[in-house]
Amino acid sequence: MTASAQAAEKVKASVQKVKDKAQHIVDEIEVEKAFAEEKLEAARPALEEAESALQVLTLYCIIQIEDCI
């Protein structure tokens, strides 16, 4: 094996290590993303209920203001 081929193998091994580390990070992010999406879906009904209540409250406030005018 020539010196340049050995150097190329070293670079290839180094690149593979970086690639493996990056893949590990990607895998961890995917797990965290799935967990966050589950929590988001669990919270969605409460969010929708709060938005609905806010709309009713806002409408009530507008009616009250109009009554004062």
C-alpha positions as CSV (number, residue, x, y, z in Angstrom):
1,M,0.0,0.0,0.0
2,T,1.4,3.4,-1.0
3,A,1.8,6.3,1.4
4,S,-1.0,8.2,-0.3
5,A,-3.3,5.2,0.0
6,Q,-2.5,4.9,3.7
7,A,-3.2,8.6,4.1
8,A,-6.5,8.2,2.3
9,E,-7.5,5.3,4.5
10,K,-6.7,7.5,7.6
11,V,-8.9,10.3,6.3
12,K,-11.6,7.8,5.4
13,A,-11.6,6.4,8.9
14,S,-11.6,9.9,10.4
15,V,-14.6,10.9,8.2
16,Q,-16.4,7.7,9.1
17,K,-16.0,8.5,12.8
18,V,-17.5,12.0,12.2
19,K,-20.3,10.5,10.2
20,D,-21.1,8.0,13.0
21,K,-21.1,10.7,15.6
22,A,-23.4,12.9,13.4
23,Q,-25.8,9.9,12.8
24,H,-25.9,9.3,16.6
25,I,-26.9,13.0,17.1
26,V,-29.6,12.7,14.4
27,D,-30.9,9.6,16.1
28,E,-31.2,11.4,19.4
29,I,-32.9,14.3,17.8
30,E,-35.5,12.0,16.2
31,V,-36.3,10.5,19.6
32,E,-36.6,13.9,21.2
33,K,-38.8,15.1,18.3
34,A,-41.1,12.2,18.6
35,F,-41.4,12.8,22.4
36,A,-42.1,16.5,21.8
37,E,-44.7,15.7,19.1
38,E,-46.5,13.4,21.6
39,K,-46.6,16.1,24.2
40,L,-47.8,18.6,21.7
41,E,-50.7,16.3,20.7
42,A,-51.5,15.6,24.3
43,A,-51.7,19.4,24.9
44,R,-53.7,20.2,21.8
45,P,-57.2,19.7,23.3
46,A,-56.3,22.1,26.2
47,L,-55.0,24.6,23.7
48,E,-58.1,24.4,21.5
49,E,-60.3,24.8,24.6
50,A,-58.3,27.8,25.8
51,E,-58.6,29.4,22.3
52,S,-62.3,28.8,22.3
53,A,-62.7,30.4,25.7
54,L,-60.6,33.4,24.6
55,Q,-62.8,33.9,21.6
56,V,-65.9,33.8,23.8
57,L,-64.3,36.2,26.3
58,T,-63.2,38.5,23.6
59,L,-66.7,38.6,22.1
60,Y,-68.1,39.2,25.6
61,C,-65.7,42.1,26.2
62,I,-66.6,43.7,22.8
63,I,-70.3,43.5,23.7
64,Q,-69.6,45.1,27.1
65,I,-67.6,47.9,25.4
66,E,-70.4,48.5,22.9
67,D,-73.0,48.7,25.7
68,C,-71.0,51.4,27.3
69,I,-70.9,53.5,24.1
